[in-house]
Amino acid sequence: MDRAIAREQALSRLLMTYIVTGLVFMLLPGTFLGVWNLIRISSREAAESVSPAWIQAHGHAQLFGWVGTFILGIGYYSIPKLRKLKPLVLWSAWLTWALWVAGVTMRWFSNIDAWHWRVALPLSAALELAAFLIFFQAVASHRSSGGSAKPAEPWIFVVIVATLALLASLLLNLGASFQLALHADSPAFPHLFDQRYLIVSTWGFIVPMVWGFSARWLPVFLGLRPLRNSFLLFSLAFNILGVVLGFLEHFLAAGIFLLLGAAMAVAAIRFFEPAAKPAKTLNVHRSLPVFIRIAYGWLLIAAALSIWAALVGSAPGIWGASRHALTVGFIAAMIFCVGQRILPSFCGKGVLWSPRLMLAMLILLMSGCTLRVASEILAYQRYATWAWNVLPVSALFELTAVALFAINLTVTFARPPVILASALTMTTE
């Protein structure tokens, strides 16, 4: 038991390092730069007034610096336990962290400062890919403690596909980075390639990753009826088809299949059906089920907006609103909800510092996202000039929300450790 507790403490320290690192990327290179970009755009009333390299620096820090770091840390901590695999060698997890942080940081500086970017940009992509390959090898090569791996459940298959999409994203990033270094005049990806790349890295990687862990945890957390496994697999198939079509620039067909996949995922996990049991909201705010359902509503809105944008043609405001509905309304909201439910327990802290602060940040996040999506369509599409003045307000709402999220988790992690039986056995009660 002493050895198990010592290993659990080491895993908790590892996970806390990943999470705190992700929070740093979220706040400074990610959200703060995004707010700065949006204030400049709104003051000049022109989306093209900010360098594409700066916008891509913000996006890469959010998707890979924040979300990617969170997923790698949670993966190292939870996947061996959920599949009852033998304990991982911790040095591989620390090496992954070092290479990943170096790669994401170098990428951010390459886009912002452009100092020796022809070397730094491809090097950053290579470091990120190397970090992922170490993670993939560490998780995939381990067997169960009984000698054979536990039969894969459908949610595990969804997570595996999402992981392969992350590999595809990193390979695309590496190839494009070398192409830019050899032939381009700036470290910014061309607009059309960036749009296709974002479909792979968001809808291909992050969305099914969230679906997989939602299927594993949320029926228990929300007291939902049993998962429809066949629906979950159909949702994954529709989503894969949508991502492939989007990468091939068939954006209308892609949007239709992405919407079908999102709707099937909602039906599979049964979010909007009557619950079978009371939700388990111990140590978090009791509004957790409401905000999770709102987040999945934003997922459907994001897919619907992509269809509208494809029909309109030249629609930077609608495309941007669709991406924001996805990245903030769905992805960030799900991290805010589920992260504050599971991370304190995983990190040996037991109890979230402030459930009330959790409610405040979720209200701010949803309010900011609503303002941003609406005003971006109205302003960028030239439907209403007054909407340019709303964009900075939405950004400040979201910046406050992510700051409160970081504060709540940081204070939680700073509290004395508590080794819980639930953390040792990976139960979600």
FENPEQUI-V192568 format. One record per pair of residues at least 24 apart in sequence whose C-alpha atoms are under 10 Angstrom apart, sorted by the first residue. I is the first residue (numbers start at 1). J is the second residue. If there is no record, write none. Layout:
i={I:I}
j={J:J}
//
This chain:
i={4:5:5:5:5:5:6:7:7:7:8:8:8:8:8:8:8:8:9:9:9:9:9:9:9:10:10:11:11:11:11:11:11:11:11:11:11:12:12:12:12:12:12:12:12:12:12:12:12:12:13:13:13:13:14:14:14:14:14:14:14:14:14:15:15:15:15:15:15:15:15:15:15:15:15:15:16:16:16:16:16:16:16:16:16:16:16:17:17:17:17:17:17:18:18:18:18:18:18:18:18:18:18:18:18:18:19:19:19:19:19:19:19:19:19:19:19:19:19:19:19:20:20:20:20:20:20:20:21:21:21:21:21:21:22:22:22:22:22:22:22:22:22:22:22:22:22:23:23:23:23:23:23:23:23:23:23:23:23:23:24:24:24:24:25:25:25:25:25:25:25:25:25:25:25:25:25:25:26:26:26:26:26:26:26:26:26:26:26:26:27:27:27:27:27:27:27:27:27:28:28:28:29:29:29:29:29:29:29:29:29:29:29:29:29:30:30:30:30:30:30:30:30:30:30:30:30:30:31:31:31:31:31:31:31:31:31:31:31:32:32:32:32:32:32:32:33:33:33:33:33:34:34:34:34:34:34:35:35:35:35:35:35:35:35:36:36:36:37:37:38:38:38:38:38:38:39:39:39:39:39:39:39:40:41:41:41:41:42:42:42:42:42:42:42:42:42:43:43:43:43:44:45:45:45:45:45:45:45:46:46:46:47:47:47:47:47:51:51:51:52:52:52:52:52:52:52:52:53:53:53:53:53:53:53:53:53:53:53:54:54:54:54:54:54:54:54:55:55:55:56:56:56:56:56:56:56:56:57:57:57:57:57:57:57:57:57:57:58:58:58:59:59:59:60:60:60:60:60:60:60:61:61:61:61:62:62:63:63:63:63:63:63:63:64:64:64:64:64:64:64:64:64:65:65:65:65:65:65:65:66:66:67:67:67:67:67:68:68:68:68:68:68:69:69:69:69:69:70:70:71:71:71:71:72:72:72:72:72:72:72:73:73:74:74:74:74:75:75:75:75:76:76:76:76:77:77:77:78:78:78:79:79:79:79:79:80:80:80:80:80:80:80:81:81:81:81:81:81:82:82:82:82:82:82:83:83:83:83:83:83:83:83:83:84:84:84:84:84:84:84:84:84:84:85:85:85:85:85:85:85:85:85:85:85:85:86:86:86:86:86:86:86:86:87:87:87:87:87:88:88:88:88:89:89:89:90:92:92:92:92:92:93:93:93:93:93:94:94:95:95:95:95:96:96:96:96:96:96:96:96:96:96:96:97:97:97:97:98:98:98:99:99:99:99:99:99:99:99:99:100:100:100:100:100:100:100:100:100:101:101:101:102:102:102:103:103:103:103:103:104:107:107:110:110:110:111:111:111:112:112:113:114:114:114:116:117:117:117:117:117:118:118:118:118:118:118:118:118:118:118:118:119:119:119:119:120:120:120:121:121:121:121:121:121:121:121:121:122:122:122:122:122:122:122:122:122:122:123:123:123:124:124:124:125:125:125:125:125:125:125:125:125:126:126:126:126:126:126:126:127:127:128:128:128:128:128:129:129:129:129:129:129:129:129:130:132:132:132:132:133:136:136:136:153:153:154:154:154:154:154:154:154:154:154:155:155:155:155:155:155:155:155:155:155:155:155:156:156:156:156:156:157:157:157:157:158:158:158:158:158:158:158:158:158:158:158:158:159:159:159:159:159:159:159:159:159:160:160:160:160:161:161:161:161:161:161:161:162:162:162:162:162:162:162:162:162:162:162:162:162:162:162:163:163:163:163:163:164:164:165:165:165:165:165:165:165:165:165:165:165:166:166:166:166:166:166:166:167:167:168:168:168:168:168:169:169:169:169:169:169:169:169:170:170:172:172:172:173:173:192:192:193:193:195:195:195:195:195:196:196:196:196:196:196:196:196:197:197:197:198:198:198:198:199:199:199:199:199:199:199:199:199:200:200:200:200:200:200:201:202:202:202:202:202:203:203:203:203:203:203:203:203:203:203:203:204:204:204:204:204:204:204:205:206:206:207:207:207:207:207:207:207:207:208:208:208:208:208:208:208:208:210:210:210:210:210:211:211:211:211:211:211:211:211:212:212:213:214:214:214:214:214:215:215:215:215:216:216:217:217:217:217:217:218:218:218:218:218:218:218:218:218:219:219:219:219:219:219:219:219:220:220:220:220:220:220:221:221:221:221:221:221:221:221:221:221:221:221:222:222:222:222:222:222:222:222:222:222:222:222:223:223:223:223:223:223:223:223:223:224:224:224:224:224:224:224:224:224:224:224:225:225:225:225:225:225:225:225:225:226:226:226:226:226:227:227:227:227:228:228:228:228:228:228:229:229:229:230:230:231:231:231:231:231:231:231:231:232:232:232:232:232:232:232:232:233:233:233:233:234:234:234:234:234:235:235:235:235:235:235:235:235:235:235:236:236:236:236:236:237:238:238:238:238:239:239:250:251:251:251:251:251:251:252:252:252:252:252:252:252:253:253:254:254:254:254:255:255:255:255:255:255:255:255:255:256:256:256:256:257:257:258:258:258:258:258:258:258:259:259:259:259:259:259:259:259:259:260:260:260:261:261:262:262:262:262:262:262:262:263:263:263:263:263:265:266:266:266:266:266:271:271:272:272:280:280:280:281:281:281:282:282:282:282:282:283:283:283:283:283:283:283:283:283:284:284:284:284:284:284:284:284:284:284:284:284:284:284:285:285:285:285:285:285:285:285:285:285:286:286:286:287:287:287:287:287:288:288:288:288:288:288:288:288:288:288:289:290:291:291:291:291:291:291:291:291:291:291:292:292:292:292:292:292:292:293:293:294:294:294:294:294:295:295:295:295:295:295:295:295:295:295:295:296:296:296:296:296:296:297:297:297:297:298:298:298:298:298:298:298:298:298:298:298:298:298:299:299:299:299:299:299:299:299:300:300:300:301:301:301:301:302:302:302:302:302:305:314:315:315:315:316:316:316:316:317:317:317:317:317:317:317:317:317:317:318:318:318:318:318:318:318:319:319:319:320:320:320:320:320:321:321:321:321:321:321:321:321:321:321:322:322:322:323:324:324:324:324:324:325:325:325:325:325:325:326:327:328:328:328:328:328:328:328:328:329:329:329:329:329:329:329:330:330:332:332:332:332:333:333:333:333:333:335:336:336:336:336:336:336:336:337:339:339:340:340:340:340:341:342:342:343:343:343:344:344:344:344:344:344:345:345:345:345:345:345:345:345:345:345:346:346:346:346:346:346:347:347:347:347:347:347:347:348:348:348:348:348:348:348:348:348:348:348:348:349:349:349:349:349:349:349:349:349:349:350:350:350:350:350:350:350:350:350:350:351:351:351:351:352:352:352:352:352:352:353:353:353:353:353:353:353:353:353:354:354:354:354:354:355:356:357:357:357:357:357:358:358:358:358:358:359:360:360:360:360:361:361:361:361:361:361:361:361:361:361:362:362:362:362:362:363:363:363:364:364:364:364:364:364:364:364:364:365:365:365:365:365:365:365:365:365:366:366:366:366:367:367:367:367:368:368:368:368:368:368:368:368:368:368:369:369:369:369:370:371:371:372:372}
j={424:419:420:421:423:424:419:87:90:424:77:346:347:348:419:420:423:424:346:347:348:417:418:419:424:90:347:73:76:77:78:88:90:93:346:347:348:73:77:343:344:345:346:347:348:349:413:417:419:423:346:347:348:413:73:74:76:77:90:93:94:97:347:69:70:72:73:74:75:76:77:78:93:343:346:347:70:73:74:343:344:346:347:348:409:410:413:69:70:73:94:97:347:66:68:69:70:71:72:73:74:76:93:94:97:101:66:67:69:70:71:72:73:74:339:343:347:406:409:410:413:66:69:70:406:409:410:413:65:66:69:70:97:101:61:62:64:65:66:67:68:69:70:71:73:101:406:62:65:66:67:69:70:402:403:405:406:407:409:410:61:65:66:406:58:60:61:62:63:64:65:66:67:69:101:104:105:108:58:61:62:63:64:65:66:67:399:402:403:406:61:62:66:399:400:402:403:405:406:58:61:62:57:58:59:60:61:62:65:66:104:105:108:109:112:55:56:57:58:59:60:61:62:63:64:65:66:108:58:59:61:62:395:396:398:399:400:402:403:58:395:396:398:399:402:403:57:58:59:61:112:58:59:61:62:395:399:391:392:393:394:395:396:398:399:392:395:396:392:395:388:391:392:393:394:395:388:389:391:392:393:395:396:392:380:388:391:392:376:379:380:387:388:389:390:391:392:388:389:391:392:388:379:380:382:385:387:388:389:379:380:388:316:317:376:379:380:111:112:188:111:186:187:188:189:190:191:194:108:110:111:112:113:114:186:187:188:189:190:108:109:110:111:112:113:187:188:111:112:188:107:108:111:112:187:188:189:194:104:105:107:108:109:110:111:112:187:188:108:111:112:108:198:327:104:105:107:108:111:198:201:104:105:107:108:327:332:198:201:202:205:206:327:331:100:101:103:104:128:166:170:201:206:100:101:103:104:105:107:108:104:332:206:327:331:332:335:100:104:132:166:205:206:96:97:100:101:104:335:339:163:206:209:210:96:97:100:131:132:135:136:97:135:339:342:343:346:135:136:139:159:135:136:138:139:346:347:426:346:423:426:139:140:156:159:426:138:139:140:142:143:144:145:144:423:424:425:426:427:150:156:216:425:426:427:143:144:145:149:150:151:152:153:156:142:143:144:145:146:148:149:150:425:426:139:140:141:142:143:144:145:146:147:148:149:150:139:142:143:144:145:146:147:149:139:142:143:144:145:138:139:141:142:138:139:142:138:131:134:135:137:138:131:134:135:138:139:131:135:130:131:134:135:127:128:129:130:131:132:133:134:135:136:138:128:131:132:135:127:128:131:124:126:127:128:129:130:131:132:134:124:125:126:127:128:129:130:131:132:127:128:131:127:128:131:127:128:129:130:131:128:177:187:186:187:188:186:187:188:187:188:187:186:187:188:181:177:180:181:186:187:177:178:179:180:181:182:183:184:185:186:187:177:178:181:182:177:181:187:173:174:176:177:178:180:181:187:188:173:174:175:176:177:178:179:180:181:187:174:177:178:173:174:177:170:171:172:173:174:175:176:177:178:170:171:173:174:175:177:178:170:174:167:170:171:173:174:166:167:168:169:170:171:173:174:170:163:166:167:170:167:163:164:167:216:229:212:215:216:227:228:229:230:232:233:208:209:211:212:213:214:215:216:227:229:232:233:209:212:213:215:216:208:212:233:236:208:209:210:211:212:213:215:232:233:235:236:237:205:206:207:208:209:210:211:212:213:205:208:209:212:204:205:208:209:212:236:240:200:201:202:203:204:205:206:207:208:209:210:211:212:236:240:204:205:206:208:209:204:205:200:201:202:203:204:205:206:208:209:240:243:200:201:202:204:205:206:209:201:205:197:200:201:204:205:197:198:199:200:201:202:204:205:197:201:197:200:201:197:201:247:249:247:249:246:247:249:319:323:243:244:245:246:247:248:249:251:243:246:247:243:246:247:323:242:243:244:245:246:247:251:254:323:240:242:243:244:246:247:243:243:323:326:327:331:239:240:242:243:246:258:262:303:323:326:327:236:239:240:241:242:243:244:243:327:331:236:239:262:299:326:327:330:331:232:235:236:239:240:261:262:265:330:331:334:335:338:235:236:262:265:266:268:269:296:236:265:338:265:269:292:334:338:265:268:269:270:269:428:338:342:427:428:429:269:270:271:279:280:289:292:338:428:269:270:271:275:276:277:279:280:277:278:279:280:428:429:277:278:279:280:281:282:288:289:338:341:428:429:271:275:276:277:278:279:280:281:288:289:290:292:271:274:275:276:277:278:279:280:289:269:270:271:272:273:274:275:276:277:278:279:268:269:270:271:273:274:275:276:277:268:269:270:275:276:267:268:269:270:264:265:267:268:269:270:265:268:269:264:268:261:263:264:265:266:267:268:269:261:262:264:265:266:267:268:269:261:264:265:268:260:261:264:265:268:259:260:261:262:263:264:265:266:267:268:260:261:262:264:265:261:262:263:264:265:264:265:310:306:307:309:310:311:313:306:307:308:309:310:311:313:307:310:303:306:307:310:302:303:304:305:306:307:308:309:310:303:304:306:307:303:307:299:300:302:303:304:306:307:299:300:301:302:303:304:305:306:307:300:303:304:300:303:296:297:299:300:301:302:303:296:297:299:300:303:296:293:296:297:299:300:296:297:296:297:341:428:429:341:355:429:341:351:352:355:429:340:341:344:350:351:352:353:354:355:337:338:340:341:342:351:352:353:354:355:356:357:358:359:337:340:341:352:354:355:356:357:358:359:355:356:359:337:355:358:359:362:334:336:337:338:340:341:355:358:359:362:337:337:329:330:333:334:336:337:359:362:363:366:330:333:334:335:336:337:338:330:334:329:330:333:334:366:325:326:328:329:330:331:332:333:334:337:366:326:329:330:331:333:334:325:326:329:330:322:324:325:326:327:328:329:330:331:333:366:369:370:323:325:326:327:328:329:330:331:325:326:330:325:326:329:330:326:327:329:330:373:373:381:377:380:381:376:377:380:381:373:374:375:376:377:378:379:380:381:382:373:374:376:377:378:380:381:373:376:377:372:373:376:377:380:369:370:372:373:374:375:376:377:378:380:373:376:377:373:369:370:372:373:376:366:369:370:372:373:374:369:369:365:366:368:369:370:372:373:398:365:366:367:368:369:370:373:366:369:362:365:366:402:361:362:365:366:369:405:361:362:365:401:402:405:406:362:405:409:405:408:409:412:428:423:428:409:412:413:409:412:413:417:418:423:417:418:419:420:421:422:423:424:426:428:419:420:422:423:424:426:412:413:417:418:419:420:423:412:413:415:416:417:418:419:420:421:422:423:424:412:413:414:415:416:417:418:419:420:423:412:413:415:416:417:418:419:420:422:423:412:413:415:418:408:409:411:412:413:415:407:408:409:410:411:412:413:414:415:407:408:409:411:412:408:408:401:404:405:407:408:401:404:405:408:409:401:400:401:404:405:397:398:399:400:401:402:403:404:405:408:398:401:402:404:405:397:398:401:394:396:397:398:399:400:401:402:404:394:395:396:397:398:399:400:401:402:394:397:398:401:394:397:398:401:392:393:394:395:396:397:398:399:400:401:394:395:397:398:394:395:397:397:398}
//
